[in-house]
Amino acid sequence: MAQAPKYTPNPVPSNPEDLPRYIFEELTKLQGALQENATTFVEVKHVEPIRKKQGDIVYADGSDFNHGSAGEGIYFVNAAGNYTKL
């Protein structure tokens, strides 16, 4: 199963003169991690998010996070603040 792109930062250099190169290299790594997967990845959630806002999209696992007993699937938060299964 595909995993979300991962980014792990390198240790920050102790010499302040090395910071510009460090920042450039870390931003390049971030760009690569974000471009790694050409499709949109929606992580499976096992618990309902604490905060939700209109337009949020979540993938409920259907067991631990089973909104309204509708089962596993992708949901979005509508204008009323309710999850709607897609």
Backbone as numpy.savetxt, mean C-alpha at the origin, in Angstrom:
# Nx Ny Nz CAx CAy CAz Cx Cy Cz
2.66 -15.98 -5.44 1.81 -14.80 -5.44 2.70 -13.56 -5.44
2.35 -12.57 -6.24 3.13 -11.34 -6.33 3.06 -10.56 -5.03
4.14 -9.95 -4.71 4.22 -9.12 -3.51 4.28 -7.65 -3.91
3.90 -6.78 -2.99 4.01 -5.35 -3.23 5.48 -4.98 -3.36
5.79 -3.98 -4.18 7.18 -3.55 -4.29 7.72 -3.18 -2.92
8.95 -3.56 -2.66 9.56 -3.29 -1.36 10.68 -2.27 -1.51
10.80 -1.44 -0.50 11.88 -0.47 -0.43 12.47 -0.54 0.97
13.77 -0.75 1.03 14.47 -0.74 2.30 15.61 0.26 2.20
15.57 1.32 3.00 16.61 2.34 2.89 17.95 1.86 3.42
19.00 2.38 2.84 20.35 2.14 3.35 20.57 3.03 4.57
21.55 2.71 5.39 21.85 3.56 6.55 22.25 4.97 6.09
21.85 5.95 6.86 22.19 7.34 6.55 23.67 7.55 6.82
24.39 8.18 5.89 25.83 8.39 6.11 26.07 9.38 7.26
27.15 9.18 7.96 27.48 10.07 9.08 28.13 11.37 8.60
28.72 11.34 7.42 29.36 12.53 6.87 28.32 13.36 6.11
28.06 14.59 6.55 27.06 15.43 5.87 27.35 15.66 4.38
28.61 15.59 3.99 28.96 15.80 2.59 28.46 14.65 1.71
28.19 13.51 2.30 27.70 12.35 1.55 26.18 12.35 1.39
25.49 13.28 2.04 24.03 13.29 2.00 23.45 13.50 0.60
23.96 14.44 -0.21 23.35 14.60 -1.55 23.38 13.31 -2.37
24.50 12.60 -2.36 24.59 11.34 -3.12 23.65 10.30 -2.52
23.61 10.23 -1.18 22.72 9.28 -0.50 21.27 9.53 -0.89
20.84 10.78 -0.83 19.45 11.12 -1.16 19.14 10.75 -2.61
20.05 11.07 -3.52 19.84 10.73 -4.93 19.70 9.23 -5.11
20.58 8.45 -4.47 20.53 6.99 -4.61 19.25 6.42 -4.00
18.80 6.96 -2.87 17.57 6.47 -2.24 16.35 6.81 -3.08
16.32 8.00 -3.64 15.20 8.37 -4.51 15.17 7.49 -5.76
16.33 7.15 -6.28 16.40 6.25 -7.44 15.88 4.86 -7.07
16.22 4.38 -5.87 15.70 3.09 -5.40 14.18 3.13 -5.24
13.68 4.22 -4.69 12.23 4.37 -4.52 11.53 4.34 -5.88
12.08 5.07 -6.83 11.49 5.10 -8.16 11.43 3.69 -8.75
12.51 2.94 -8.59 12.55 1.58 -9.11 11.52 0.69 -8.43
11.35 0.84 -7.12 10.38 0.02 -6.40 8.96 0.35 -6.84
8.69 1.61 -7.09 7.35 2.02 -7.51 7.04 1.58 -8.94
8.05 1.51 -9.78 7.85 1.13 -11.18 7.99 -0.36 -11.40
8.36 -1.11 -10.36 8.61 -2.54 -10.47 7.40 -3.32 -10.97
6.22 -2.92 -10.53 5.01 -3.65 -10.86 4.14 -2.77 -11.76
3.95 -3.20 -13.00 3.20 -2.38 -13.96 1.71 -2.31 -13.64
1.21 -3.24 -12.85 -0.20 -3.22 -12.49 -0.37 -2.67 -11.09
-1.59 -2.26 -10.79 -1.87 -1.74 -9.45 -1.98 -2.91 -8.49
-1.36 -2.77 -7.36 -1.36 -3.82 -6.35 -2.22 -3.36 -5.18
-3.20 -4.17 -4.81 -4.04 -3.89 -3.66 -3.77 -4.98 -2.64
-3.15 -4.60 -1.54 -2.77 -5.57 -0.50 -4.00 -6.14 0.18
-4.00 -7.44 0.44 -5.09 -8.10 1.14 -5.04 -7.67 2.61
-6.17 -7.19 3.11 -6.27 -6.75 4.51 -6.95 -7.84 5.32
-6.40 -8.09 6.51 -6.97 -9.09 7.40 -7.80 -8.44 8.51
-7.70 -7.13 8.62 -8.53 -6.37 9.57 -9.00 -5.11 8.87
-10.18 -4.64 9.25 -10.72 -3.42 8.66 -9.84 -2.24 9.08
-9.46 -1.38 8.12 -8.65 -0.21 8.47 -9.35 0.64 9.54
-8.56 1.20 10.44 -9.10 2.03 11.52 -9.73 3.29 10.96
-9.05 3.91 10.01 -9.57 5.14 9.40 -9.97 4.84 7.96
-11.09 5.38 7.56 -11.49 5.22 6.16 -12.04 6.55 5.68
-11.90 6.78 4.38 -12.42 8.01 3.78 -13.00 7.66 2.42
-13.86 8.52 1.95 -14.51 8.30 0.66 -13.45 8.06 -0.41
-13.65 7.00 -1.20 -12.74 6.69 -2.29 -11.69 5.64 -1.95
-11.52 5.33 -0.67 -10.56 4.29 -0.30 -10.94 2.97 -0.96
-9.94 2.20 -1.35 -10.15 0.88 -1.94 -9.37 -0.12 -1.10
-10.04 -1.19 -0.67 -9.40 -2.22 0.14 -9.77 -3.59 -0.39
-8.89 -4.55 -0.15 -9.14 -5.93 -0.50 -9.31 -6.70 0.81
-10.54 -7.07 1.13 -10.84 -7.80 2.36 -10.58 -9.28 2.16
-9.97 -9.92 3.14 -9.62 -11.33 3.00 -10.83 -12.27 3.09
-11.95 -11.80 3.61 -13.15 -12.61 3.66 -13.30 -13.45 4.91
-12.27 -13.49 5.74 -12.39 -14.24 7.00 -12.22 -13.29 8.18
-11.01 -12.81 8.42 -10.79 -11.86 9.50 -11.45 -10.51 9.20
-11.38 -10.08 7.97 -12.01 -8.84 7.51 -13.07 -9.27 6.49
-14.29 -9.38 6.94 -15.39 -9.86 6.12 -16.55 -8.88 6.29
-16.47 -7.78 5.58 -17.43 -6.70 5.76 -18.85 -7.13 5.38
-19.73 -7.07 6.34 -21.14 -7.38 6.09 -21.38 -8.79 5.60
-20.48 -9.70 5.90 -20.57 -11.10 5.46 -20.64 -11.24 3.95
-20.12 -10.25 3.22 -20.14 -10.30 1.76 -18.96 -11.10 1.21
-18.04 -11.50 2.07 -16.94 -12.35 1.64 -15.73 -11.62 1.11
-14.77 -12.43 0.66 -13.53 -11.90 0.11 -13.83 -11.03 -1.10
-13.08 -9.95 -1.23 -13.24 -9.12 -2.41 -12.70 -7.72 -2.23
-12.85 -6.96 -3.29 -12.40 -5.57 -3.30 -13.61 -4.68 -3.01
-13.40 -3.76 -2.08 -14.45 -2.84 -1.66 -13.95 -1.41 -1.80
-14.89 -0.48 -2.01 -14.53 0.93 -1.95 -15.46 1.60 -0.95
-14.98 2.75 -0.43 -15.78 3.51 0.54 -16.57 4.55 -0.25
-17.91 4.48 -0.16 -18.75 5.40 -0.92 -18.93 6.73 -0.17
-19.71 7.64 -0.75 -19.91 8.97 -0.16 -20.53 8.92 1.22
-21.30 7.87 1.50 -21.93 7.73 2.81 -20.97 7.13 3.84
-19.77 6.76 3.40 -18.79 6.19 4.32 -18.95 4.70 4.51
-19.67 4.05 3.62 -19.90 2.61 3.72 -19.06 1.86 2.69
-18.65 0.63 3.06 -17.94 -0.22 2.10 -18.93 -0.79 1.11
-18.57 -0.75 -0.16 -19.38 -1.31 -1.22 -18.51 -2.28 -2.00
-18.97 -3.52 -2.14 -18.18 -4.52 -2.85 -18.22 -4.25 -4.34
-17.06 -4.34 -4.95 -16.98 -4.13 -6.41 -17.22 -5.45 -7.13
